Amino acid sequence: MKKVVILTGAGAVLPWGAPTTKDITEKIKNDKEFVTKNNKPLGKYLYSILREHYKKDSQNINFEHIIDFVDLLYAYYQRDRKSVV
């Protein structure tokens, strides 16, 4: 029996109504479940930090960068807590 493998790119699901990278990025930036002490969306705050850091490539910042940033921050604070205990 032959098996068929179909390789697709990241945009392959868009015709079925999946959100684009830009859509997901905007949702994370504007989500108000997590906010700063000034009651601003945390995603927007992190996005602005990333844009400032990556000045030349700041137009390419997307939700994957924000999630990676949060993951790195979490790992950093977890490591710091372990050294205190």
N, C-alpha and C positions, 0 to 999 in steps of 0.2 A: 504494500500500500504506500503510495506516494504521500508525502506531507507537504503542505504549502505553507510557507512562511511569508508574511507580509510585513515589510518594514515601512514605517511611516515617520514623519517628522512631528515636531511638537504641535503644529497647527492642524493635525489630522482630525481632531475631534471638534474643531470649530463649526463645521457644517451641522453638527448635532446640538449646537447651542452652548457648548462649553465656554467658560469665560476666557478672555484673552489675558496675556501677562499684564497688560495695562489695567484691565478690569480688576484683577486680583490685587495688584499693587494699590490701586485707589481704595479698594475695600479695606485693606490693612491700614493704609494711611488715615482713613477717616473713621475707623472703628472706635467707639467710645467705651468699650468694655474695660480697657486699660488706659488710664489717663495719667498725665504728669501732675505734679502738685499744683499746677496752675489750671488744672481741669482741661488740658488740651490733649488730643489723641496721642497716645504714646507712639503709634506707628508714624505719625507725621513728624514727631520730634526725632525719632531714630532716622527717618528718611533725610531730614535736614542735616543731621550730623554726617551721614554717609555722603551726601552731595558736597558738603564742605570739604570732606576728606579727599574725595576723588574728583577734584575740580575739573580736570580735563575730560574725564569720562562720566561726569555726573548725569548726563542725559540717559545713560544706560543702567542706572540704578533701578532695580525692580524688587518685587516681593521676595525673590530668592535671596537677595542681598540682605534685606531686612531680617528674614528668618535666620540666616546664617549669623548675623550680628547678634541677635537675641541668644542664639545657641552659644556663641562665644562668650557673651556676658554671663550667661548661666554657668558655664563651665568655669569661668574665672571666679565667680563668687562661691561656687561649690568648693573649689580648690582652696580658696581663702578660708572658708569655714572649717575645713578639715584640719588646716594647720593650727587653728585656734583651739580646737577640741582636744 
